[in-house]
Every structure is written in C-alpha cells, then in structure tokens.
Amino acid sequence: MSKKTKKYYAVAVGRKPGIYEKWFGEGGAEIQVRGFPKARFKGFATFDEAGAFLKAPPGIRKGPKSVAGAPKAKASGTRHHKGSGIVIYTDGGCFNNPGPGGYGAVIIEGKKRKELSGGFRRTTNNRMELTACIVGLGCFKTASAVTLYSDSKYVVDGISKGWARRWRLNNWMRTKTDPAVNPDLWGQLLDLCEKHTVTFCWVKGHAGNPENERCDQLCKTEASKENLPIDTGYERK
C-alpha cells in the first residue's frame, strides 16, 4: 500500500509562494508551480519544516526544483532533451502478481494536465509498468521531446541500458536459451522511443511524490474494477 502524501508543501518560487496543505485542486500547491519557470518547492511532514525551507537562503535550500517531496530522480535515458516541455509520470501493478492489474499515467504539458488509466483481468506488475509508458507516449502523434518518470527499474534500465534493444536484435532472446519476457510490449515501447526523444528517469515509489502517488491510485482503482478486459499478450501464453 502507498504511504500518505506529505502533508505540507512549501513553494519558495512559484506563482504564489507559501505553504500549502494539499497538492492537487483549488488552493493546492500544484497549480502554483506547474509550468512556472525555475519553480522551487518541496513536500514536508510538518509545518515547521516547510517554514524553515521558505526562510532558508536560496543557495542552501535543499530539495528538487520540480518534483515536490521526491528524491532526486536518476536520469537514465539514452537521449537527453534538457528543454523538454512534456513530462509523463507512469505506474503499473497488479494484485497478487499475476492477477487483476492496472496502469496509470499523468501527462503534464505546460499548463495542461491529463490522466490516463486502464486495467486487465489478469496480468503482471511488469506488463502494467510497460503499458503505462506505452499509453503515455502514445498520446503524441508527432515527434516530441518527453521526460518520463517511472518507479520501475525494470522499465528504466531495460531502455536506458540497452537491454530491450539487444533482446530485439537477438529475436527476443535474453541468452541463447532464455527468451525475453513481454516482447510484445517491449517492441511497442522501443518503437515509441525511436519516434520521440525520450529521457527515462527513475523516481522512488511510495516516497511522497504527488504525481507518482496519483499514478499508484489510478492503478489500484482500475485493478479493483469488475469485468476487466483480457490482456491477450499475457493470457494467450
């Protein structure tokens, strides 16, 4: 289960600096920093900690500039576009693994924000992690520069370390005797990465990152639904 999102959000640089008790919605911190140049903010467990962050001189304020409450993401994409205006957060998972599963993606493009989600009656955690990335990147019909955050080392390392490309070159074999798992989804993701300029970044899951937590909520909601469709790529095996 996910940990609760940190209670206080300190916005040092944004449309309206201050301390906020929620991230989303009217009166929340997210709207104060979304699309704001060089926004600086962070999530805290207590009001006093948030206040200390605001009072600290800019040069010694600790914390990320663009992800509230999150640790520094490890950028690990094979291509890097420093000025990317599109950010995608993804998550996927299932109950019992394999079991009913869901995926969620939050897409942020300037001041626009969109959520996508879905689920299947029987699938795996890794398939849902991959599907979330595919659905998020698949929204863009023309070549785009994207920064994609995932809490799945399986996904991030699979792309950034070249594993998936190597498996495809070897007819989806990891070794001479060991086939790669989920070749149908890895193939789709590789095709999208070749169409777009994608920087994959790992973000720690269940660590108070609001967008990661939101994706987690979307996954659980979808996986809990009745009459879910069949993940043919999984069940046909």
Secondary structure in CASP SS format (residue, H / E / C, confidence):
PFRMAT SS
TARGET T0000
AUTHOR 0000-0000-0000
METHOD secondary structure of the structure
MODEL  1
M C 1.00
S C 1.00
K C 1.00
K C 1.00
T C 1.00
K C 1.00
K C 1.00
Y E 1.00
Y E 1.00
A E 1.00
V E 1.00
A E 1.00
V E 1.00
G C 1.00
R C 1.00
K C 1.00
P C 1.00
G E 1.00
I E 1.00
Y E 1.00
E C 1.00
K C 1.00
W C 1.00
F C 1.00
G C 1.00
E C 1.00
G C 1.00
G C 1.00
A C 1.00
E H 1.00
I H 1.00
Q H 1.00
V H 1.00
R C 1.00
G C 1.00
F C 1.00
P C 1.00
K C 1.00
A C 1.00
R E 1.00
F E 1.00
K E 1.00
G E 1.00
F E 1.00
A C 1.00
T C 1.00
F H 1.00
D H 1.00
E H 1.00
A H 1.00
G H 1.00
A H 1.00
F H 1.00
L H 1.00
K H 1.00
A C 1.00
P C 1.00
P H 1.00
G H 1.00
I H 1.00
R C 1.00
K C 1.00
G C 1.00
P C 1.00
K C 1.00
S C 1.00
V C 1.00
A C 1.00
G C 1.00
A C 1.00
P C 1.00
K C 1.00
A C 1.00
K E 1.00
A E 1.00
S C 1.00
G C 1.00
T C 1.00
R C 1.00
H C 1.00
H C 1.00
K C 1.00
G C 1.00
S C 1.00
G C 1.00
I E 1.00
V E 1.00
I E 1.00
Y E 1.00
T E 1.00
D E 1.00
G E 1.00
G E 1.00
C E 1.00
F C 1.00
N C 1.00
N C 1.00
P C 1.00
G E 1.00
P E 1.00
G E 1.00
G E 1.00
Y E 1.00
G E 1.00
A E 1.00
V E 1.00
I E 1.00
I E 1.00
E E 1.00
G C 1.00
K C 1.00
K E 1.00
R E 1.00
K E 1.00
E E 1.00
L E 1.00
S E 1.00
G E 1.00
G E 1.00
F E 1.00
R E 1.00
R E 1.00
T E 1.00
T C 1.00
N H 1.00
N H 1.00
R H 1.00
M H 1.00
E H 1.00
L H 1.00
T H 1.00
A H 1.00
C H 1.00
I H 1.00
V H 1.00
G H 1.00
L H 1.00
G C 1.00
C C 1.00
F C 1.00
K C 1.00
T C 1.00
A C 1.00
S C 1.00
A E 1.00
V E 1.00
T E 1.00
L E 1.00
Y E 1.00
S E 1.00
D C 1.00
S C 1.00
K H 1.00
Y H 1.00
V H 1.00
V H 1.00
D H 1.00
G H 1.00
I H 1.00
S H 1.00
K C 1.00
G C 1.00
W H 1.00
A H 1.00
R H 1.00
R H 1.00
W H 1.00
R H 1.00
L H 1.00
N C 1.00
N C 1.00
W C 1.00
M E 1.00
R C 1.00
T C 1.00
K C 1.00
T C 1.00
D C 1.00
P E 1.00
A C 1.00
V C 1.00
N C 1.00
P H 1.00
D H 1.00
L H 1.00
W H 1.00
G H 1.00
Q H 1.00
L H 1.00
L H 1.00
D H 1.00
L H 1.00
C H 1.00
E H 1.00
K H 1.00
H C 1.00
T E 1.00
V E 1.00
T E 1.00
F E 1.00
C E 1.00
W E 1.00
V C 1.00
K C 1.00
G C 1.00
H C 1.00
A C 1.00
G C 1.00
N C 1.00
P H 1.00
E H 1.00
N H 1.00
E H 1.00
R H 1.00
C H 1.00
D H 1.00
Q H 1.00
L H 1.00
C H 1.00
K H 1.00
T H 1.00
E H 1.00
A H 1.00
S C 1.00
K C 1.00
E C 1.00
N C 1.00
L C 1.00
P C 1.00
I C 1.00
D C 1.00
T H 1.00
G H 1.00
Y H 1.00
E H 1.00
R C 1.00
K C 1.00
END
